[in-house]
Amino acid sequence: MKQIIGARPPPATGGAKSVQVDEESAGQRLDNFLLRQLKGVPKTHVYRIIRSGEVRVNKGRAAADTRVAAGDTVRLPPVRISEAVAEKAELAVPAREFPVLLEDEHLLAVDKPAGVAVHGGSGVSFGVIEQLRRARPAARMLELVHRLDRETSGILLVAKKRSALLALQDQFRQRETGKTYLALVAGDWPASKKVIDVPLHKYLQADGERRVKVVGRDDPDGMRSITLVKVARQLKLPLPPAAGHGAEGGIFTLLEVTIKTGRTHQIRVHLASQGHPIAGDDKYGDFELNKLLQKLGLKRMFLHAWRLQFDHPATGERVELLAPLPPELKKFRDHAAAPSPPL
């Protein structure tokens, strides 16, 4: 039995089924394709059936990151999930809209708040994309173009058409987009330090948590990573005397940070590696300093995806989006004394 994507496959167990990929799903990763097909099936199980070879693309084994093409036939093995479980999993995702910065028939740009994952997985049952799909049941397609860390706020692009998704993702891969963040770091950042070109290596800790570290240029596991830094203004906060917290005299620097490569945790690790961790960063920051900042009102990491530039996937027109600092970061910034005008 063949089933065209768009028709929802029954969640009950049974024999293997085949699903044919249509034009709208062309270019999608196999794991994401399966997650949309196997509603309510745990993500860990989806990856397990891929690794075991139970999922086949055109009768051959395929990896999770395989891109499916229009006309491909994907074999779906029987899955043990009842209709009640599938319905419960779907209902567990609350419908939610996010502040819209731009929307047309091709794409949606939202201002993501801090503390919300962009998608479910890694201990998170749902994220922005699942909540948007729940809030917009009539939308034929909503797919993430790129990612933001859960703790980072700011501009997030969502494609509403497969053609837009592929065109925008290609721009990100070819570094044709402009992605600039606002980051508050401890200490007085030297205005002359404008480029950080240091390789990064992603690894797992003993507890399975994902982390990133800087490595030498000759390290075979290092990925070249380039970050451009511009000083926006210097800030001074009323911190009590505390030796070794990286912000002597209460001095902080607000930076405009543009990434030329999109590595995991790139900005956080690059800035911390220069001796200027991001304020409030609970992974790569200064924990003692963060405790002091919490008393002054900073309850989150001060990293915000502020500006995004890209070519519109349909018109080719250059688009620039701006997301103002969220209220909690603006209030904290304004709490500091600074001689220069605010952004």
C-alpha positions in Angstrom: 0.0 0.0 0.0 1.4 3.4 -1.0 0.4 6.5 0.8 1.1 10.1 -0.4 2.6 12.5 2.2 -0.1 14.9 3.4 -2.4 12.0 4.2 -1.8 11.2 7.9 -0.7 7.6 8.4 -2.6 5.6 11.0 -0.7 5.3 14.3 -1.9 1.8 15.1 0.4 -1.1 14.6 0.2 -3.3 11.6 2.4 -4.4 8.6 5.0 -2.2 7.0 3.8 0.7 5.0 5.3 2.7 2.1 5.0 6.4 1.8 5.8 8.3 -1.4 7.6 11.7 -1.1 6.0 14.6 -2.9 7.5 17.8 -4.2 6.8 19.7 -0.9 8.9 17.2 1.1 11.8 17.0 -1.4 15.1 17.9 0.3 13.9 17.1 3.9 16.1 15.0 6.2 14.9 11.5 6.6 14.6 11.8 10.4 12.4 14.9 10.1 10.3 13.3 7.4 9.7 10.3 9.7 8.8 12.5 12.7 6.1 14.1 10.6 4.8 10.7 9.4 5.0 8.8 12.7 2.9 11.1 14.8 3.4 10.5 18.5 6.3 8.0 18.1 9.2 9.0 20.5 12.1 10.6 18.7 14.5 8.0 20.2 12.5 5.2 18.6 12.5 6.9 15.2 16.3 7.1 15.4 16.4 3.4 16.5 14.5 2.1 13.5 16.7 4.2 11.2 19.9 2.7 12.7 18.5 -0.8 12.6 17.8 -0.6 8.9 14.0 -1.1 9.3 13.4 2.2 7.5 14.3 1.9 3.8 14.5 4.6 1.0 13.9 3.1 -2.4 14.6 -0.4 -0.8 18.0 0.6 0.5 19.2 1.5 4.0 19.6 5.2 4.7 21.1 7.5 7.4 19.1 9.9 9.5 20.6 12.9 7.6 19.8 11.5 4.2 17.8 14.0 2.1 14.7 12.5 0.5 13.7 13.4 -3.0 10.4 13.7 -4.8 9.2 10.3 -5.9 11.3 8.4 -3.3 9.5 5.5 -1.6 10.1 5.3 2.1 9.3 2.1 3.9 7.8 2.6 7.4 8.1 -0.4 9.7 5.3 -1.3 12.1 5.4 0.9 15.2 4.0 0.1 18.6 1.9 3.1 19.4 -1.8 3.2 20.0 -4.1 5.9 18.7 -4.8 7.1 22.2 -1.1 7.5 22.8 -0.6 9.4 19.6 -3.5 11.7 20.3 -2.2 12.3 23.9 1.2 13.2 22.5 -0.2 15.7 20.0 -2.5 17.3 22.6 0.4 17.7 25.0 1.8 20.3 22.7 0.2 23.7 23.5 -0.8 25.9 20.6 1.3 29.1 20.7 2.0 32.0 18.4 5.1 34.1 18.7 5.7 37.8 17.8 5.8 38.0 14.0 8.5 40.1 12.4 7.7 39.2 8.8 5.2 36.9 7.2 4.2 36.1 3.6 3.2 33.0 1.7 6.8 31.8 1.6 8.2 32.3 5.1 7.6 33.4 8.7 10.0 35.2 10.9 9.3 35.2 14.6 11.0 36.8 17.7 11.7 33.7 19.8 11.8 34.3 23.6 14.6 32.9 25.7 14.0 29.6 27.5 12.0 28.1 24.6 13.7 25.4 22.5 13.2 25.7 18.7 12.2 22.0 18.5 11.5 19.0 20.7 14.3 16.5 21.6 17.1 16.1 24.0 14.8 16.0 27.0 12.5 18.7 25.6 9.1 17.4 24.5 8.2 20.3 22.2 9.5 23.6 21.0 8.7 26.6 18.8 8.0 24.6 15.6 5.7 22.1 17.3 3.7 24.9 19.0 3.4 26.8 15.7 2.1 23.7 13.9 -0.4 23.2 16.7 -1.5 26.8 16.5 -1.8 26.7 12.7 -3.4 23.3 11.8 -4.3 24.5 8.3 -0.7 25.3 7.4 0.5 22.7 4.9 4.1 23.1 5.9 6.1 24.8 8.6 9.8 23.9 8.9 12.7 25.5 10.7 15.3 27.2 8.4 18.0 27.4 11.1 18.4 27.0 14.9 18.9 29.2 18.0 20.0 27.9 21.4 17.2 27.5 23.9 18.7 30.3 26.1 19.0 32.7 23.2 16.2 35.1 22.2 15.7 36.7 18.8 15.0 36.2 15.1 14.0 32.7 14.0 13.1 31.9 10.4 10.4 29.3 9.5 9.7 28.2 5.9 6.1 27.8 4.6 7.1 26.2 1.3 9.7 23.6 0.4 11.2 25.9 -2.2 11.7 28.6 0.4 13.3 26.2 2.8 15.8 24.9 0.3 16.7 28.4 -0.9 17.1 29.9 2.5 19.1 26.9 3.9 21.4 27.2 0.9 22.1 30.9 1.8 23.0 29.8 5.3 25.3 27.1 4.0 27.0 29.5 1.5 27.3 32.2 4.2 25.2 34.6 2.2 23.1 35.7 5.2 24.1 38.3 7.8 23.5 37.1 11.4 24.3 39.7 14.1 23.7 39.2 17.8 23.9 41.5 20.8 26.0 40.0 23.6 26.9 41.5 27.0 30.3 40.3 28.1 32.3 40.7 31.3 35.2 43.1 31.3 36.5 45.7 28.9 36.6 44.2 25.4 39.5 45.6 23.4 38.2 47.6 20.4 41.1 46.2 18.3 39.9 42.6 18.8 37.6 42.4 15.8 38.0 38.8 14.5 38.0 35.5 16.3 39.2 32.7 14.0 39.6 29.7 16.2 38.5 26.1 15.5 35.8 24.5 17.6 35.2 20.9 18.6 31.8 19.5 19.7 31.9 16.7 22.2 29.7 14.9 24.8 30.4 15.0 28.5 30.2 11.9 30.6 26.5 12.7 31.5 25.7 12.9 27.7 25.4 16.7 27.7 26.6 18.4 24.5 29.5 20.9 24.9 31.9 22.7 22.7 35.6 23.7 23.2 38.3 25.6 21.3 41.1 23.5 19.8 44.3 24.0 18.0 44.4 24.6 14.2 46.1 21.3 13.7 43.4 19.4 15.6 41.7 16.9 13.1 38.4 17.3 15.0 38.4 21.1 14.9 36.0 22.9 12.6 37.0 26.4 11.4 34.8 29.0 13.1 34.9 32.7 12.4 33.2 35.4 14.6 33.3 39.1 14.0 33.1 41.5 17.0 32.3 45.2 17.2 32.1 47.2 20.5 28.7 48.8 20.8 29.2 50.5 24.2 30.8 50.0 27.6 28.6 49.5 30.6 29.3 49.8 34.3 27.3 47.9 36.9 27.2 48.4 40.7 28.9 45.2 41.6 30.4 44.6 45.1 34.2 44.1 45.2 34.9 40.6 44.1 38.2 39.3 42.9 38.5 37.1 39.9 34.9 37.4 38.5 36.1 38.8 35.2 34.4 42.2 35.5 36.7 44.2 37.7 35.2 47.6 38.6 31.8 46.4 37.3 32.9 46.9 33.7 31.0 45.1 31.0 30.9 45.5 27.2 27.9 45.3 24.9 29.0 43.7 21.6 27.6 43.4 18.1 28.6 39.9 17.1 28.4 38.6 13.6 29.0 34.9 12.9 30.4 33.9 9.5 30.1 30.2 10.4 27.2 28.6 12.3 28.8 26.2 14.8 27.1 25.0 17.9 27.5 27.5 20.8 30.0 29.4 18.6 29.5 32.8 20.1 29.4 31.6 23.7 32.6 29.6 23.4 34.5 32.1 21.3 33.8 35.0 23.6 34.6 33.0 26.7 37.8 31.8 25.2 39.0 35.4 25.0 38.5 35.9 28.7 35.1 37.7 28.3 32.3 35.3 29.0 28.7 36.2 28.2 26.8 37.5 31.2 24.4 34.9 32.5 25.8 32.0 30.5 25.3 28.9 32.6 27.5 26.6 30.5 30.6 28.6 29.5 30.3 31.7 31.8 31.6 32.7 35.2 29.3 31.1 37.7 30.2 33.4 40.6 29.7 36.5 38.5 26.3 35.1 37.3 25.2 34.9 40.9 26.0 38.6 41.4 24.2 39.5 38.2 21.1 37.6 39.2 20.8 39.8 42.3 20.8 42.8 39.9 18.0 41.3 37.8 19.7 39.3 35.1 18.0 36.0 35.2 19.1 34.7 31.8 22.0 34.7 29.4 22.5 38.1 27.7 22.6 36.9 24.1 20.0 38.0 21.5 19.7 37.4 17.8 19.3 41.0 16.9 19.6 41.4 13.1 19.2 39.0 10.2 19.9 39.8 6.5 19.0 37.4 3.6 17.7 37.3 0.1 14.0 36.7 -0.2 13.6 33.2 -1.6 10.9 34.2 -4.1 11.8 37.8 -5.1 15.5 37.9 -4.5 15.1 41.2 -2.7 17.5 41.7 0.2 15.7 41.6 3.5 16.9 43.0 6.8 15.0 42.1 10.0 15.6 43.6 13.4 14.4 42.3 16.8 14.7 44.8 19.6 16.1 43.7 22.9 13.5 41.9 24.9 12.2 43.9 28.0 14.2 42.0 30.6 17.5 42.6 28.7 16.7 46.2 27.9 15.8 46.9 31.6 19.1 45.3 32.7 21.1 47.3 30.2 19.4 50.5 31.1 20.2 49.8 34.8 23.9 50.2 34.0 25.5 53.6 33.7 26.9 54.3 30.3 28.0 57.4 28.6 27.3 56.3 25.0 23.9 56.4 23.4 21.9 53.1 23.5 21.2 50.9 20.5 
